[in-house]
Each structure stands twice: as C-alpha cells, then as structure tokens.
C-alpha cells in the first residue's frame, strides 16, 4: 500500500468500479491514521459540513463583516462569492481551494509541493483531464486512485475517471490553476511522445509487432516517455525502474525513482499489469532483445524532450523480482564546462590551471562514481582546445561531444578497450590525451608512459581522495619512479547539493557540533540550513557544486612516492605545503551559504 494510506473521511470514495460512493463511516468504525505526505492536508474529522464562506471565516482568511459585504457585492454582480474574492485578488486560488476542501470535509492537495505520480497521472488523457478539471495524482493503494479536483461536487467527472481507469476514486481538492498547470505538462509530454516515436524510424517495425499485441501499449509508451520528460525537466541524471515483490513474494508493482542532484527521489508507481510492458518499451527504445530476460543488456537511444535533444544510456538487470532498468540521462545543455562555474575556489583553480597548462605530464582527477570527474576534465579540455593542438580522447561512453576534439568510444565487443585505444592514440600524433578512466594496469602503464614521452595526459581514477591516487597506482603495479616522474597534479572532488536561494534560512552552528562532525573549529559559525519551497520541490536544495582538493607534486612528495609512503603520510606533507582538504573547502562553502554542514558531511564522510 502507498504511504498515502486510505483516508476514512471522504464520502465520495467509490466502493467499487461503477458503483456509487461509499456512505460516510459510522461512529466507532476503525480508522487508520495515514502517514503525513508533503503537499497533502488531511480532511478534518467530525463536525457538520459548512459553506465555503463559513470555511473561509473559520480558517481566518476573511472576517464575518467582510463576508457579509462580499455576499452583497456578489449578488449585485451575479457571481459567486468565491469568484468575486478571486477576481479582486482578495484571496488566492490556493486559499479558495483550502476553504472548498474544508467545506466538503475532503483532503486538500497542493500540487506545487506534492510529488505527483506520473504513472497515475497518465491513466487519463490530458484533454479529458482538462475537461473534467480533475487529474489522478497518486495511488492510494492497488485499487484506489487519489484524484485532484477543483470542483468536488462534479460527480460526473469522478464517475468518468472511475469508468476510464477501472479503479476506485479518492477525491482531494486542488486549485484550478494547479490542475491546469499539471494538465499542460501532461499535454506537452504527449506531444513529445508523438515526436519521439516519429523520430524512432529504426525500431518502427519492432514497435508495430511488439507493442500492438496488447491494448495497454499506447498508455505504456506514453507513460515511459512522460517519465523521461519529467526526469529531464527536473534535471535528473538517472531513472531507475525497480520491480517490487508482493507480500507473497510474487512480482508486484514497479517503483520509479529519479536521481536528482545525486539523491534518489521516488516519482512514480507502475501498476503490476504494466510493469513488464514498461521494461519491454525501454528495451525497444534502446534496440535491445526484448526476449532476453536472463542476462544484463545495455544500449543507447536519443530522444527529443521539450524541444531539446537528450541522449539516454540504458542498462537492464535481471533480479529475483523481475527485470529492472536504469537509464542515464545525458543532456548537453545541462552540463557546465566552464571551470569558473564548477565550484573551484581561487587557490585550487590556480594550481589546477598551472598543472594542465604544462606541455607534458599526467593530471588525475579522483573521486567515486558520479562525483563530476569527467566534467572537470571536459572543463580543462575546453580551455586547452585550440587550433594548434591535437586532442584525442577515449571514453566509455562519450558523454558530451566537444567540437574540434577527436573522441573515441570504448567498444569491448569490437575489441576497442581503453588500453588498445590508448595505444592507437599514441600513434596518431597527439599533443593531449584524455583517458576516461584508468581501470587496470595496462591502461595505467600506457598513460604514464605517454606522460613521460612528451604528452599531456588527463584521466580519472577511483580513489577516495587525492593522496590515495599515488598508492592506488603502486597497487596497480606501476613502478614508483615512473609515477614520481609522470604525475604533475592530482585533484580530489565530490559534488554537494547547493541550498535553494529562495528558502534557505540562516542558522548558527555551534563549535561542538562542528567538532562532532570532524571539523577543527574553535568558534561557532554562521551558516544556512535547508527549508524547502515550491521552487526546489520541497527539498531545500537546488543544483550542485563541487568541493575540491588539489595536490601538486613537489620534490618532497616525489621522494615519498619513491619510498612507497602511505597515503596518510603523503597527505600530511601535502597539507603542510598548502593543500586544502575537501572538507575544509566544503566548510568554506558552508560559511558562504552555498551548501549545508549536513550535506558536506554526507558526501565526504570521514575524509
């Protein structure tokens, strides 16, 4: 069952498809207290129904005296009091909706903050939703829809939605403006679906044979594309389709989650009957084998979303509860390739630029998956990209195409790996080489040798911090004297969410709290904390920035490398020579109100 729970106070909730509304609950009936949901205000329990005017007075939005004057004016103009108050801007549409919900003893839903389940919203056509002034927004349970409606007395609309979906209906009042905005989004997604299907000429025959066998095909196509459009609009980097088991262990509904600013957010629930079709649709889009469910598969596809082109990388994974799929979204317009905008402060940026402006040597960027390493390298390549230099890259995959640069993509099936591609690149008269990732000894050896033979080599490495990169290369089997001679600079980085500029609040962080989180600070600091608003979707954060540490190789560090010193020893000397650790950089951004202490602690851990 959804976290929405089943409210016991809606007399308009249907008992079964096609039947009339449930009668009001009798006194003494068991009532389950539903969990709180952002954007959803539960209906008041008990007490008689009242008019909207009485509700406005009870809620403190207008006074009784003002209500009498408004009634008189409304009679003269031949309009309702609510319309009069709305037109003369005495009240907002949202305030009117709250009063309507209170008057009818129904839940109120604020669609600006409520996380709309796109799987539910796509059960009805956008044209019909606009005509009804109502749209499904979530699943209360497997057989019940939560429907946002501006006029709860419109029982014909409720009956139409019940007949269209075959599900029971639970009403919640929303403002007509919010419903219109949501319907407009759905309508735009429907247009994008049509455009995307027309562009997908190579899989047209597959779509005809594979998708027309079921009556649910059109809703499935619309659902998948609308989820992708919603993900692109919210700036998500990944979409996860995850099958969930039922209580008996059999395959159940499918959960859809987005990774927004590095954090997973649940966005939709796909009914069990549509789950297999959704995975098949994703496979068809990526030109994968829809009959193969035992082995992982990967592919790619391009789509047009809201007038812009995005690339998708698709991976399907078999699990005990059914196939899951993960889609990586690569939006060319969303990436920032200007080093000045990535979060590098003056001290780190100066050292990094000094390193990659050299004629030869190796520059490494370290951090876990999803920490923005490739973006940092792209920023460096953008500044290095001139007509006088030949730049070649090998990546897996090529995430963003840079004009004026030769970019190769790893193709293991064809025999093109990082090490084989790097060998070929060395024979192509390059000035600058970029290796997407050093994964093994062969790639590391060739990259180091390239740096020692007059090339500038940029690459990424999976380590927790910059000093650990030296130890990692030694563990890979690279001789310390080669590492000491080749490496010029190592950058360690993480991505932290930035506080929403519209709702963040100032706060004083005590020195004791800082000490508990591993920061050596003797005094309290002024910072900001997340709150949550409409603009940031209630998260309190919007966008991300980097926190960095830049370790320049010095004679002392080269000697430690030759002596096979530990990462801690290397870090201690680097700090004594002026390197600022990532946590220190993060604390500076906390003081500047860019991010929060909790966020810096989350991404850096005990570094």
C-alpha positions as CSV (number, residue, x, y, z in Angstrom):
1,X,0.0,0.0,0.0
2,X,1.1,3.5,-0.7
3,X,2.3,5.8,2.1
4,X,-0.7,7.9,1.2
5,X,-2.8,5.5,3.2
6,X,-6.6,5.4,2.9
7,X,-8.4,8.4,4.3
8,X,-11.7,7.5,6.1
9,X,-13.3,10.9,5.8
10,X,-14.1,11.1,2.0
11,X,-17.8,10.2,1.5
12,X,-17.1,10.3,-2.3
13,X,-14.7,7.5,-2.4
14,X,-16.1,4.7,-4.5
15,X,-16.6,1.2,-3.1
16,X,-16.0,-0.5,-6.5
17,X,-15.8,0.5,-10.2
18,X,-19.1,1.6,-11.5
19,X,-20.8,1.8,-8.1
20,X,-21.9,4.8,-6.1
21,X,-19.9,6.5,-3.4
22,X,-19.3,4.9,-0.1
23,X,-21.6,6.1,2.7
24,X,-20.0,8.1,5.5
25,X,-18.3,6.0,8.1
26,X,-20.3,5.1,11.1
27,X,-19.4,6.0,14.6
28,X,-16.9,3.6,16.1
29,X,-15.5,2.3,12.8
30,X,-11.8,1.6,12.7
31,X,-9.9,4.5,11.3
32,X,-6.3,4.0,10.1
33,X,-4.2,7.1,10.7
34,X,-2.4,7.8,7.3
35,X,1.2,8.8,7.2
36,X,1.9,12.6,6.6
37,X,2.6,13.4,2.9
38,X,4.2,16.7,1.8
39,X,1.6,18.8,0.0
40,X,-1.4,16.8,1.3
41,X,-3.6,18.2,4.1
42,X,-5.9,15.7,5.6
43,X,-9.6,16.4,5.9
44,X,-11.0,17.5,9.2
45,X,-12.8,14.7,11.0
46,X,-16.1,15.2,12.7
47,X,-18.4,18.2,12.7
48,X,-21.1,19.2,10.2
49,X,-20.5,20.3,6.7
50,X,-20.4,24.1,6.1
51,X,-20.5,26.5,3.3
52,X,-17.3,27.8,1.6
53,X,-17.9,31.2,3.2
54,X,-18.1,29.7,6.6
55,X,-14.9,27.7,5.9
56,X,-13.1,30.9,4.9
57,X,-14.2,32.6,8.1
58,X,-13.2,29.5,10.2
59,X,-9.8,29.4,8.5
60,X,-9.3,33.1,9.4
61,X,-9.0,34.2,5.7
62,X,-11.8,36.7,5.9
63,X,-13.8,38.3,8.8
64,X,-17.6,37.8,9.2
65,X,-18.1,41.5,8.4
66,X,-16.1,41.3,5.2
67,X,-18.1,38.1,4.3
68,X,-21.4,40.0,4.5
69,X,-20.1,42.8,2.3
70,X,-18.7,40.2,-0.2
71,X,-22.1,38.4,-0.3
72,X,-23.9,41.6,-1.1
73,X,-21.4,42.5,-3.8
74,X,-21.6,39.0,-5.3
75,X,-25.4,39.2,-5.5
76,X,-25.2,42.6,-7.3
77,X,-22.7,41.2,-9.9
78,X,-24.4,37.9,-10.3
79,X,-21.3,35.8,-9.4
80,X,-20.3,33.5,-6.5
81,X,-18.5,35.0,-3.5
82,X,-15.5,32.8,-4.2
83,X,-15.2,34.1,-7.8
84,X,-15.6,37.7,-6.6
85,X,-12.8,37.3,-4.0
86,X,-10.6,35.6,-6.6
87,X,-11.1,38.2,-9.3
88,X,-10.5,41.2,-7.0
89,X,-7.4,39.4,-5.6
90,X,-8.6,39.4,-2.1
91,X,-7.8,35.7,-1.9
92,X,-5.6,33.4,-4.0
93,X,-6.8,30.3,-5.8
94,X,-4.9,28.2,-3.3
95,X,-6.7,29.8,-0.4
96,X,-10.1,29.2,-2.0
97,X,-9.2,25.6,-2.7
98,X,-8.3,25.1,1.0
99,X,-11.7,26.5,2.0
100,X,-13.6,24.3,-0.5
101,X,-11.8,21.2,0.9
102,X,-12.7,22.2,4.4
103,X,-16.3,22.9,3.5
104,X,-16.7,19.4,1.9
105,X,-14.6,17.7,4.6
106,X,-12.1,16.5,1.9
107,X,-8.3,16.3,1.7
108,X,-6.6,19.4,0.3
109,X,-3.6,18.9,-2.1
110,X,-1.0,21.5,-3.0
111,X,0.3,20.3,-6.4
112,X,3.2,22.7,-6.2
113,X,4.8,20.6,-3.4
114,X,3.0,17.2,-3.8
115,X,5.1,14.6,-5.6
116,X,2.8,13.7,-8.5
117,X,3.0,10.0,-9.5
118,X,3.3,10.3,-13.3
119,X,2.1,6.7,-13.7
120,X,-1.2,7.7,-12.1
121,X,-1.5,11.0,-14.0
122,X,-1.0,9.2,-17.3
123,X,-4.0,6.9,-16.8
124,X,-6.3,9.6,-18.3
125,X,-5.8,11.7,-21.5
126,X,-4.8,15.3,-20.9
127,X,-7.7,16.5,-23.0
128,X,-10.2,14.7,-20.7
129,X,-8.4,15.8,-17.6
130,X,-8.8,19.4,-18.7
131,X,-12.5,18.9,-19.5
132,X,-13.1,17.4,-16.1
133,X,-10.9,19.8,-14.1
134,X,-9.6,16.7,-12.4
135,X,-6.5,14.6,-12.7
136,X,-5.2,11.4,-10.9
137,X,-2.0,12.2,-8.9
138,X,-1.2,9.1,-6.9
139,X,-2.2,5.6,-6.0
140,X,-3.7,5.3,-2.5
141,X,-3.5,1.5,-2.8
142,X,-3.5,-1.0,-5.6
143,X,-7.2,-0.4,-6.4
144,X,-7.6,3.3,-5.5
145,X,-6.6,6.5,-7.2
146,X,-6.0,9.8,-5.5
147,X,-7.7,12.4,-7.8
148,X,-7.1,16.1,-7.6
149,X,-10.2,18.0,-8.5
150,X,-11.1,21.7,-8.4
151,X,-14.9,21.2,-8.0
152,X,-15.5,18.2,-5.7
153,X,-19.3,18.5,-6.4
154,X,-18.6,17.4,-10.0
155,X,-19.6,13.8,-9.5
156,X,-19.9,13.2,-13.3
157,X,-16.1,13.8,-13.6
158,X,-15.4,11.3,-10.8
159,X,-17.7,8.7,-12.5
160,X,-15.9,9.2,-15.8
161,X,-12.5,8.8,-14.3
162,X,-13.7,5.7,-12.4
163,X,-15.0,4.1,-15.6
164,X,-11.9,5.1,-17.6
165,X,-9.4,3.7,-15.1
166,X,-11.5,0.9,-13.6
167,X,-10.3,2.0,-10.1
168,X,-11.9,3.4,-7.0
169,X,-11.5,7.2,-6.6
170,X,-10.5,9.2,-3.5
171,X,-11.0,12.9,-4.0
172,X,-8.7,15.7,-2.9
173,X,-9.3,19.4,-3.7
174,X,-6.7,21.4,-5.6
175,X,-6.8,24.8,-7.1
176,X,-7.9,25.1,-10.7
177,X,-4.6,26.8,-11.5
178,X,-2.5,23.9,-10.2
179,X,-4.6,21.4,-12.1
180,X,-4.3,23.4,-15.3
181,X,-0.5,23.6,-14.9
182,X,-0.3,19.8,-14.4
183,X,-2.6,19.1,-17.3
184,X,-0.4,21.4,-19.5
185,X,2.7,19.3,-18.6
186,X,0.9,16.1,-19.5
187,X,-0.3,17.6,-22.7
188,X,3.3,18.6,-23.6
189,X,4.6,15.2,-22.8
190,X,2.0,13.6,-25.1
191,X,3.3,15.8,-27.9
192,X,6.9,14.8,-27.1
193,X,5.9,11.2,-27.2
194,X,4.5,11.5,-30.7
195,X,7.6,13.4,-31.8
196,X,9.9,10.8,-30.3
197,X,8.0,7.9,-31.9
198,X,8.1,9.5,-35.3
199,X,11.9,10.0,-35.0
200,X,12.5,6.4,-34.0
201,X,12.4,5.1,-37.5
202,X,14.9,2.2,-37.0
203,X,12.6,0.5,-34.4
204,X,9.3,1.3,-36.1
205,X,8.7,-2.3,-37.2
206,X,9.6,-3.6,-33.7
207,X,7.1,-1.2,-32.2
208,X,4.4,-2.4,-34.5
209,X,4.9,-6.1,-33.9
210,X,5.9,-5.9,-30.3
211,X,3.6,-3.2,-28.9
212,X,0.3,-3.6,-30.8
213,X,-0.4,-7.0,-29.3
214,X,-1.7,-5.5,-26.1
215,X,-4.5,-3.0,-25.5
216,X,-2.2,-1.3,-22.9
217,X,0.5,-0.4,-25.4
218,X,-0.4,3.2,-26.0
219,X,-0.6,4.0,-22.3
220,X,2.8,2.3,-21.8
221,X,4.5,4.3,-24.5
222,X,3.0,7.5,-23.1
223,X,4.0,6.5,-19.5
224,X,7.6,5.8,-20.3
225,X,8.1,8.9,-22.3
226,X,6.4,11.1,-19.8
227,X,8.6,9.8,-17.0
228,X,11.6,10.5,-19.1
229,X,10.3,14.0,-19.9
230,X,9.6,14.7,-16.2
231,X,13.1,13.4,-15.3
232,X,14.7,15.7,-17.9
233,X,12.7,18.7,-16.7
234,X,13.8,18.1,-13.1
235,X,17.4,17.8,-14.1
236,X,17.7,14.1,-13.1
237,X,20.8,12.2,-14.0
238,X,19.3,8.7,-13.8
239,X,15.9,7.0,-13.9
240,X,15.5,3.7,-12.1
241,X,12.7,1.2,-12.9
242,X,12.6,-1.2,-10.0
243,X,10.2,-4.2,-9.7
244,X,8.9,-4.7,-6.2
245,X,7.6,-8.0,-4.7
246,X,4.2,-8.6,-3.2
247,X,3.7,-9.9,0.3
248,X,3.7,-13.4,-1.1
249,X,7.0,-12.8,-2.9
250,X,5.5,-12.7,-6.4
251,X,6.2,-9.9,-8.8
252,X,4.3,-6.8,-7.9
253,X,4.1,-3.1,-8.8
254,X,7.2,-1.3,-10.1
255,X,8.8,1.7,-8.3
256,X,10.3,4.5,-10.4
257,X,12.9,6.7,-8.8
258,X,15.0,9.6,-10.1
259,X,18.4,10.7,-9.0
260,X,18.2,14.4,-8.7
261,X,21.3,16.3,-7.5
262,X,22.8,13.0,-6.5
263,X,19.9,11.9,-4.3
264,X,17.2,9.3,-5.1
265,X,13.7,10.6,-5.2
266,X,10.6,8.3,-5.7
267,X,8.5,9.8,-8.5
268,X,6.0,7.1,-9.8
269,X,4.5,3.7,-9.2
270,X,3.8,1.5,-12.2
271,X,0.8,-1.0,-11.7
272,X,1.8,-4.6,-11.8
273,X,-0.1,-5.2,-15.1
274,X,2.0,-2.6,-16.8
275,X,5.4,-3.4,-15.3
276,X,6.6,-5.9,-17.9
277,X,5.4,-3.7,-20.8
278,X,7.4,-0.7,-19.4
279,X,10.6,-2.8,-19.4
280,X,9.8,-4.0,-22.9
281,X,9.3,-0.5,-24.1
282,X,12.6,0.6,-22.6
283,X,14.3,-2.3,-24.4
284,X,12.7,-1.4,-27.7
285,X,13.8,2.2,-27.4
286,X,17.4,1.1,-26.8
287,X,17.3,-1.6,-29.6
288,X,17.8,-4.5,-27.0
289,X,16.5,-8.0,-27.2
290,X,13.1,-8.0,-25.5
291,X,13.0,-11.8,-25.3
292,X,16.3,-12.0,-23.3
293,X,15.4,-11.6,-19.6
294,X,18.2,-13.7,-18.0
295,X,21.2,-11.5,-18.9
296,X,22.1,-7.9,-18.4
297,X,21.9,-5.7,-21.5
298,X,22.9,-2.2,-22.4
299,X,22.2,0.2,-25.2
300,X,21.6,3.8,-26.1
301,X,18.9,6.0,-27.6
302,X,18.3,9.7,-28.5
303,X,15.0,11.5,-27.7
304,X,13.6,14.9,-28.2
305,X,12.2,16.3,-24.9
306,X,10.5,19.7,-24.8
307,X,12.3,20.8,-27.9
308,X,15.8,19.7,-27.0
309,X,17.8,16.5,-27.7
310,X,18.9,14.2,-24.9
311,X,21.0,11.0,-25.1
312,X,20.0,8.0,-22.9
313,X,22.2,5.1,-21.8
314,X,20.1,2.1,-20.9
315,X,21.1,-0.9,-18.7
316,X,18.7,-3.7,-17.9
317,X,19.4,-6.0,-15.0
318,X,17.6,-9.3,-14.1
319,X,16.6,-9.6,-10.5
320,X,14.7,-12.1,-8.4
321,X,11.6,-10.0,-8.6
322,X,11.8,-9.3,-12.4
323,X,13.8,-7.2,-14.7
324,X,14.9,-3.7,-13.7
325,X,16.2,-0.9,-15.9
326,X,18.4,2.1,-15.3
327,X,18.5,5.0,-17.7
328,X,21.4,7.6,-17.6
329,X,20.3,10.9,-19.0
330,X,22.9,13.0,-20.8
331,X,21.6,16.5,-21.5
332,X,24.2,18.6,-23.4
333,X,22.5,21.8,-22.4
334,X,22.6,20.9,-18.7
335,X,26.4,20.5,-18.4
336,X,28.6,23.4,-17.3
337,X,32.0,23.2,-18.9
338,X,33.4,26.5,-17.6
339,X,35.9,25.8,-14.8
340,X,35.0,29.0,-13.1
341,X,31.4,27.7,-12.6
342,X,32.2,24.3,-11.1
343,X,33.0,25.4,-7.6
344,X,36.8,25.6,-7.7
345,X,37.9,28.4,-5.5
346,X,40.8,30.7,-6.5
347,X,43.5,28.7,-4.7
348,X,42.6,25.3,-6.2
349,X,41.7,26.7,-9.6
350,X,45.1,28.5,-9.9
351,X,47.0,25.3,-9.1
352,X,44.9,23.2,-11.4
353,X,45.2,25.6,-14.4
354,X,49.0,25.8,-13.8
355,X,49.2,22.0,-14.0
356,X,47.3,21.4,-17.2
357,X,48.9,24.3,-19.0
358,X,52.2,22.4,-18.9
359,X,53.5,20.7,-22.1
360,X,53.6,17.2,-20.6
361,X,52.8,15.2,-17.6
362,X,49.8,13.4,-16.1
363,X,46.8,15.1,-14.5
364,X,44.5,12.8,-12.5
365,X,41.0,13.6,-11.1
366,X,39.8,11.3,-8.4
367,X,36.5,10.5,-6.7
368,X,33.7,8.0,-6.6
369,X,31.3,7.4,-9.5
370,X,29.0,10.4,-10.1
371,X,31.4,13.0,-8.4
372,X,31.8,15.1,-11.5
373,X,35.3,13.9,-12.6
374,X,34.6,13.8,-16.3
375,X,33.0,17.3,-16.2
376,X,36.2,18.7,-14.6
377,X,38.3,17.1,-17.3
378,X,35.9,18.5,-20.0
379,X,36.4,21.9,-18.5
380,X,40.2,21.6,-18.8
381,X,39.9,20.3,-22.4
382,X,37.7,23.3,-23.3
383,X,40.4,25.7,-22.2
384,X,43.1,23.6,-23.9
385,X,41.2,23.2,-27.2
386,X,43.0,25.5,-29.7
387,X,43.8,25.1,-33.4
388,X,47.5,24.5,-32.6
389,X,46.9,21.3,-30.5
390,X,45.7,17.9,-31.5
391,X,43.5,16.5,-28.7
392,X,42.3,12.9,-28.7
393,X,40.1,11.2,-26.1
394,X,38.9,7.7,-25.3
395,X,35.8,7.4,-23.1
396,X,33.2,4.9,-22.0
397,X,30.8,6.3,-23.1
398,X,31.4,9.7,-24.8
399,X,29.1,11.7,-22.6
400,X,29.5,15.1,-24.3
401,X,30.8,15.9,-27.8
402,X,33.3,18.7,-27.9
403,X,33.9,20.4,-31.3
404,X,37.5,20.3,-32.5
405,X,38.4,17.2,-30.5
406,X,38.7,13.6,-31.7
407,X,36.7,11.5,-29.4
408,X,36.7,7.6,-29.4
409,X,34.2,5.4,-27.5
410,X,35.1,2.1,-26.0
411,X,33.6,-0.9,-27.8
412,X,34.6,-4.1,-26.0
413,X,32.6,-6.3,-28.4
414,X,34.7,-4.9,-31.3
415,X,37.9,-5.1,-29.4
416,X,38.3,-1.4,-28.6
417,X,39.3,-1.2,-25.0
418,X,40.9,1.6,-23.0
419,X,44.4,0.1,-23.4
420,X,44.1,-0.8,-27.1
421,X,42.6,2.6,-27.9
422,X,45.2,4.4,-26.0
423,X,48.0,2.5,-27.9
424,X,46.4,3.7,-31.2
425,X,46.0,7.2,-29.9
426,X,49.8,7.3,-29.1
427,X,50.5,6.7,-32.8
428,X,48.1,9.4,-34.0
429,X,50.5,12.4,-33.3
430,X,48.6,13.8,-30.3
431,X,49.5,16.7,-28.1
432,X,46.9,16.0,-25.4
433,X,45.4,12.7,-24.5
434,X,42.3,12.2,-22.3
435,X,41.5,8.7,-20.9
436,X,38.0,8.5,-19.5
437,X,39.1,6.2,-16.7
438,X,42.2,4.2,-15.6
439,X,40.8,0.8,-14.6
440,X,43.7,-1.6,-14.9
441,X,47.4,-1.9,-15.0
442,X,47.7,-1.9,-18.8
443,X,45.8,1.4,-19.2
444,X,47.8,3.0,-16.3
445,X,51.1,1.9,-17.7
446,X,50.4,3.3,-21.2
447,X,49.0,6.6,-19.7
448,X,52.1,7.1,-17.5
449,X,54.5,6.3,-20.4
450,X,52.6,8.7,-22.6
451,X,53.1,11.5,-20.0
452,X,56.8,10.7,-19.9
453,X,57.2,10.8,-23.7
454,X,56.1,14.4,-24.1
455,X,52.3,14.2,-24.0
456,X,49.8,15.9,-21.6
457,X,47.6,13.1,-20.3
458,X,44.4,13.7,-18.4
459,X,42.4,10.9,-16.8
460,X,40.3,9.8,-13.8
461,X,40.9,7.3,-11.1
462,X,38.6,5.8,-8.5
463,X,40.1,6.8,-5.1
464,X,38.6,8.5,-2.0
465,X,41.0,11.5,-2.1
466,X,43.9,12.9,-4.0
467,X,46.8,11.5,-1.9
468,X,45.4,7.9,-2.3
469,X,45.9,8.1,-6.1
470,X,49.7,7.5,-5.6
471,X,49.1,4.4,-3.5
472,X,46.5,3.2,-6.0
473,X,48.8,3.4,-9.0
474,X,51.5,1.5,-7.0
475,X,49.0,-1.2,-6.1
476,X,48.2,-1.5,-9.9
477,X,51.8,-2.4,-10.5
478,X,53.2,0.8,-11.8
479,X,56.8,1.4,-10.6
480,X,57.1,4.3,-8.1
481,X,59.9,6.0,-10.1
482,X,57.5,6.2,-13.1
483,X,54.7,7.7,-11.0
484,X,57.0,10.2,-9.4
485,X,58.3,11.4,-12.8
486,X,54.9,11.4,-14.6
487,X,52.3,12.8,-12.2
488,X,52.1,16.6,-12.1
489,X,48.8,17.1,-10.2
490,X,46.0,15.1,-8.6
491,X,42.5,16.6,-8.0
492,X,40.1,15.0,-5.5
493,X,36.5,16.0,-5.6
494,X,32.9,15.5,-4.5
495,X,29.6,17.0,-5.5
496,X,27.4,18.7,-2.8
497,X,23.9,19.9,-3.3
498,X,23.5,23.7,-3.1
499,X,21.0,25.3,-0.9
500,X,17.9,26.8,-2.5
501,X,18.4,30.5,-2.7
502,X,14.7,31.2,-2.2
503,X,14.1,29.4,1.0
504,X,17.4,28.8,2.9
505,X,17.4,30.1,6.4
506,X,20.4,31.5,8.5
507,X,21.5,29.4,11.4
508,X,24.4,29.4,13.9
509,X,26.3,26.1,14.0
510,X,27.9,25.6,17.4
511,X,31.6,24.7,17.6
512,X,30.6,21.5,19.5
513,X,28.5,20.3,16.5
514,X,31.4,21.1,14.1
515,X,33.8,19.1,16.3
516,X,31.4,16.1,16.4
517,X,31.5,16.1,12.6
518,X,35.3,16.2,12.5
519,X,35.9,19.9,11.9
520,X,38.7,21.6,13.9
521,X,36.9,24.8,14.6
522,X,37.1,26.7,17.9
523,X,34.2,29.1,17.4
524,X,30.6,28.9,16.3
525,X,30.0,29.8,12.7
526,X,27.1,31.4,10.8
527,X,25.7,29.2,8.1
528,X,22.4,28.4,6.4
529,X,20.1,25.4,6.6
530,X,17.6,23.9,4.0
531,X,13.9,24.6,4.4
532,X,12.0,23.6,1.2
533,X,9.7,25.6,-1.1
534,X,7.9,25.3,-4.4
535,X,10.9,26.3,-6.4
536,X,13.1,23.4,-5.0
537,X,10.3,20.9,-4.8
538,X,10.4,20.9,-1.0
539,X,13.9,19.5,-0.9
540,X,15.7,22.7,0.3
541,X,18.4,22.2,-2.3
542,X,18.6,23.1,-5.9
543,X,21.6,22.2,-8.1
544,X,25.1,21.0,-7.1
545,X,28.6,22.4,-6.8
546,X,31.9,20.8,-6.3
547,X,34.3,20.7,-3.3
548,X,37.9,20.0,-4.2
549,X,41.4,19.3,-3.0
550,X,44.3,19.9,-5.5
551,X,47.6,18.2,-4.7
552,X,50.6,19.5,-6.7
553,X,53.5,17.1,-6.9
554,X,56.6,18.6,-5.2
555,X,60.1,17.2,-4.7
556,X,59.1,16.1,-1.2
557,X,56.1,14.2,-2.5
558,X,58.1,12.6,-5.2
559,X,60.6,11.3,-2.6
560,X,57.7,9.9,-0.6
561,X,56.4,8.2,-3.7
562,X,59.8,6.6,-4.4
563,X,59.8,5.4,-0.8
564,X,56.3,3.9,-1.2
565,X,54.9,6.0,1.6
566,X,51.3,5.6,2.7
567,X,48.5,7.8,1.6
568,X,48.3,9.4,5.1
569,X,52.0,10.3,5.0
570,X,51.6,11.8,1.6
571,X,48.5,13.7,2.7
572,X,50.3,15.1,5.8
573,X,53.1,16.6,3.7
574,X,50.8,17.9,1.1
575,X,48.7,19.7,3.7
576,X,51.9,21.2,5.3
577,X,52.8,22.5,1.8
578,X,49.4,24.3,1.4
579,X,46.9,21.7,0.1
580,X,43.4,22.3,1.5
581,X,41.4,19.2,2.1
582,X,37.9,18.7,0.6
583,X,36.2,19.0,4.0
584,X,37.9,22.4,4.5
585,X,36.8,23.5,1.1
586,X,33.3,22.3,2.0
587,X,33.3,24.2,5.3
588,X,34.2,27.4,3.4
589,X,31.2,26.9,1.2
590,X,29.0,26.3,4.3
591,X,30.2,29.6,5.7
592,X,29.4,31.3,2.4
593,X,25.8,29.9,2.5
594,X,26.3,27.8,-0.6
595,X,25.7,24.4,1.0
596,X,24.9,23.0,4.4
597,X,27.1,21.2,7.0
598,X,24.9,18.1,6.8
599,X,25.5,18.0,3.0
600,X,29.3,18.3,3.3
601,X,29.4,15.6,5.9
602,X,27.2,13.3,3.8
603,X,29.4,13.4,0.7
604,X,32.8,13.5,2.4
605,X,32.2,11.0,5.3
606,X,35.3,10.8,7.4
607,X,37.8,12.2,4.9
